[in-house]
Amino acid sequence: MVKYVCLLCGLFLLIHPVATFGQKRIGGSTVIPRMRVIVDNDFSGDPDGLFQLAHLLLSPSVDIRAIIGSHLKVGDGFDNSKTQADNAAKKARELLQVMGIPDNIPVLAGSNTAMPNDSTPVKSAAVEFIIKEASRTDTRLPLYILCGAGLTEIASALLTSPQISNKLTLVWIGGSEYSDLALPPPNYSNPEYNLNIDIPAARVVFNRSAIPIWQVPRNAYRQAVLPYSQLLLRVKPQGKTGSYLTGVLEGLMTRIQRFVNIGETYIMGDSPLVLLTALQSSFEADPSSSDYVIKSAPSINPQGAYEYNHTGRPIRVYTRLDINLMFADFFAKLELWNK
């Protein structure tokens, strides 16, 4: 009998490892992690990445294995320095400190530059961590890499260790509209912002790898519209975290008013990373309240445009996101955290 109980305990630990990186749990032990995630984002750029990170840190169903700060395009207006990834990691640590979260979640800086081409990986501790985490055999929790910007680190990891491609799923906020699914917005940028951060990396992921992809292209992530009124009523009053996030966004809104009138909304385009992972359905787990189509992965050409690839593997392309669920959950968790 004792031997049988020990066997069951060992199996439970294999499926649900107890060693998580220091997230305070909303709801105590009622919800336990059922997936591992690595967060990769340009936190020194658009503030939506910090909102996404805060939301994920408040989500008890995910075990955040690492946070990676990634670079922007050279000369980007958000951060035109040569240390964009280092600055992104610094901003992530700043948020952790504001939220009072222990510093035992690894925060790593990725490469400060894009890949030189689609066959030469960059080297960094972040790339090494992705490979190491994807290669684990002591857990059955699925691994997702959540990318809200460029794809430098995951592309480099896939080039360095192609065998990890079937051991994790990429959820990526990026890429332009597919012509059969949606039209681009007025005065759209081409290539799309996140894809343009590192086109060679996108070419690795789409053209040369076998990694499963859940893509949230521009027409989908632009659905994540947060009214300024909700920011003031539902975020700002919620303690240090709400005040910090609101301050970051209001500071940006003030700075850019002399260049463009953005009105009274802001697109939280990175927050679907939380919706599609932490907020999956209970039984038959999946992002069941959002819609996607299955497409053959296109080839991405050197200019960053899609080209039809008849041998492309099937990928998910999200077309409609459950924005109400996403924001309602974020507001509720902020309020619970502040109690």
N, C-alpha and C positions, 0 to 999 in steps of 0.2 A: 504493500500500500504506500509506504513512504517513497519507494522508488518511483511509483506511478505519479505521485504528487510532484516530486522533483522534476520528472519528465515534463509534466504539464507546465510547471513554473518556468522551466527552461524554454519551452516553446513560446510561452507568453512573452518572455523577455526578448526572444528573437524577433517576434512580430512587433512588439511594442517596447523598444528600448527606453529605459528610464533616464538615461543620461542625455538630457537636453540642455541647450545653452541658455539657461537663466532667464526664460520669459516668465513674468508674473502671470498666473493663470486666472482669467476671469471665469468665475463659476467653480473654482476649486477643482475637485477631482471628477466632476460630472463629465467633462469633456477632456479627452486625452488626444495626443497627436496621432494622426493617421496618415501623415505624409511628411516627407522631408522637403525643404525648399532651400535653394541658394538664391539670394536676391542680388541682382546685378543692375545698377542704375547710375545715371549721371547726376548725383545728388547736388553737385555744385551748379547745376543748370536749372531747368524749369522746376519750380517748387512742388509740382504734382508728384514728383518722386518721393519727397519727404512725407507727403500725406499718405501715399501708398505704403511707405515703410512703417509709419505709425500705426496704420490700420492692421498691417500684417503682424506687428509686434503685439497687438492686442488680441490676436486670434489664437485660441487655445488648441485648435485642431491641427496646427502646423508646427513642426519643429524646425526652426530657422537654424540651419547649419552654418551659414556664413553670410555676411553682407559684403558685397564687392562694390567699390566706387569706381566708376568707369569714366572714360574721357568723352569729350564733345568733339565737334568738328574744329579744326584749327581756326582760331580767330573768332569763335562763337561769341555773340554778344552777352550771353549769360556769364561766361568765364573765358576771357581771351588769353589766359596765362598758358604756360607750358607745363603746368603741374595740375591739369584738370582732374585726373584720377586721384591724385593725392588730396586735392581739395574736396573731392566728392567723399572720400573716406572720412575726412575731417568733419564734414557736415553730418554724416551718418553718426559718428561718435558724439557729436554735439546733441543730436536728437536723443540718443540713448541716455545721455547725461540729464537732459531736461526731463525725460520720462522716469528717471530714477531706476533704470534697468541695469542690472549688474553687467560689468564689462567683460563677461566671459563668453559673449557671442563674438566670434572672430570677425573683425572688420578689416578688410584687405583692400589695398589700392591695386587696381589693375594697371594695364599699360597706359602711359600718358600719350601714346601715339597709336594711330591706326596700323593695321597690317600693311606691309609694303606691297604685297601682292597676295593672290589667293592660294599660294603654296608655301608661304613662309610664316610659321606661327610666331607670335610674340612670346616672350618668356616672362612669367611673373609668379609670385606666390599664389595669386588668385587662380591662375591656370592650373597650377599644381594641386590646389585644393579641390577644384572641380573634378579632376581626374581621380584623386584619392577618394573623394566621397562617392563618386559614381562606381568605383571599383570595390566598395565594401561588400562583404558577404555575410556580415553578422546581423543584418536586418532585412526584413521584407517590406518595410515601408517604402512606397514609391517615391522617387526623387524627381522634383521639378526644378528647373532653372528658370527664374522669372526675370526676363530682360525687358527693361523699360527704355532702353536707349540703343546704342550700337551693339554689335555681336562679336566684338574683338576677342573677349576671353573664351566664350564657348566655342568659337570657330578655331581658336588656337588649341584648345583642349582636344577638339575632334581631330585636328591634323596631327597632334602629338600622339594621341592614343585613340585611333579610330574604333577600337573595340568597345569603347564606352557608349557608342551611339544608341545601343538598344537597352541601356541601363538608366536612362533618364528621358524626360519629356521637356521640350523647350516651349515655354509660353512667351510669345514675343509681341510687344506693342510696337508695330512698325510696318512699313510697306505701304505703297499707294493702293488705290482702289483697283479691283479687278473690273474690267470694262463690262463684263456681263452681269455684274452684281450691283454696281453703284457708280455714280458720277463724282468726279472730284469737286471740292468746294470752289467758290470764286477765288480767283487770284492765288491758286494753289502753287505750292513749291514742288519742283520736280528736279531730282528725285525727292521722295518723301523725307522728312526731317531725320527720323531715326535711321532709316536705311542709308542716308547720305553721310552719316557719321563715319561709317566704315564699309564702303561698297565691297572691297575684297572679302571682308569677313562674311557679309551676306551671301556672296557667291560661294564661299566654302560651305556654309550651312545648307543652302538650297541646292546647289549644283553638284557638290562633291560628297556630301554626307548622307547618312541614312537615319539621322535622328528624327523621332516623331516631332512634328511641329503643330502647335496650336497658335495660329496667327490672328492677331487683332489689328487689321489694317486701319488706315486713317478714317474711313467712313464709319467704322465701328467705334474706335476710341473717341471720336469727336462727339459721341452720344453722351459722354460722361460730363454733362454740364452742371456745374454747381452755381446756384444763384448767390450773389453777395449777401442777400438777406438771410439765407440759410447759414452762411459762414458766420454772420454776426450773432444769430440766435442759437445755433446748435453747436458751433465749434468754439468760438471765442470765449464764452463763459466757463469752459471746462478746464479750469486749473492751469497749471504751467504748460501742459501739452497743448491745450486749445489756444492759449495766448501766444505761444511760440509759433505754431503753425499759421495762425491768423496774421501775426506780425510779419512773417516771411512773405506771405502772399500780398498783404497790403503794401509792404515796401516795394514789391515788384510793380504792383498796379500803379503806385504813385510815380515810379521812375519812368514807366513806359508811356504815361499819358501824353507826354510831349511829342511822342512819335506816332502813336496810334490810339484811338479811342476804343477801348475794348468793351465799353458798356458796363453791364452789371452782372456778368457771368464769367466763369473761368472754367476751362476744360480740364478736369482731373483725369487726363488720359491714361495715367499709369495705374489707377485704382482697379481696373478690370483684372489685373494680376491677382488681386485678393479675391475678387468675385469668382474667378474660374478655378480657384484652388481651395481656399479656406471655406468657401460657401457652397461647396458641392452638396448634392442631395444626400440624405441620410442612407437610405437603402439604394442599392445599385448606383453607387457613388458616381456622380458626373455633374457638370455644370448644367443641370436640367432645366433651369429657368431662362437660359439664354439659347440663342439659335446659331447654328453654323451650317455650312455646306462642306462637303468633301470635294476637294479639287486635286488635280495632279499638280505636284509642286512645279512651279515654273522654273525655267532657267533665268538667272539674273545676268544681264549683259554688263560690260564694263562701264556703261553709263548709268547703271542702276535701274534699268527698265526690265519689265517682265517679258520673257519670250516663251512661247508654248514649247513644252517638252513632253513628247508623247511617251517617254519612259519615266516621267516624274512619279515619285512615290505619292500615295495619297496623304494629304495633310488636311487639317481642319482650318477653315477660314470663317471666323465669326462675323455674323452679319447683324445680329441684334443682341444687345446686352441688357440684363435685368438691372438697370440703373437704380430703380427704387429699392430693391433689396440691398444693393451695394451701399448706398448712402444711408439707408435706415440702420443697417448694421454698424456702420462706422459711427454714426451719431450715438447710438445706444452704447457701444463699447467705450466711447470717450466719456459718456456720462457715468457709466459703471466704474471706470478707472478713476474718476475724480471723486467718487464717494469715500 
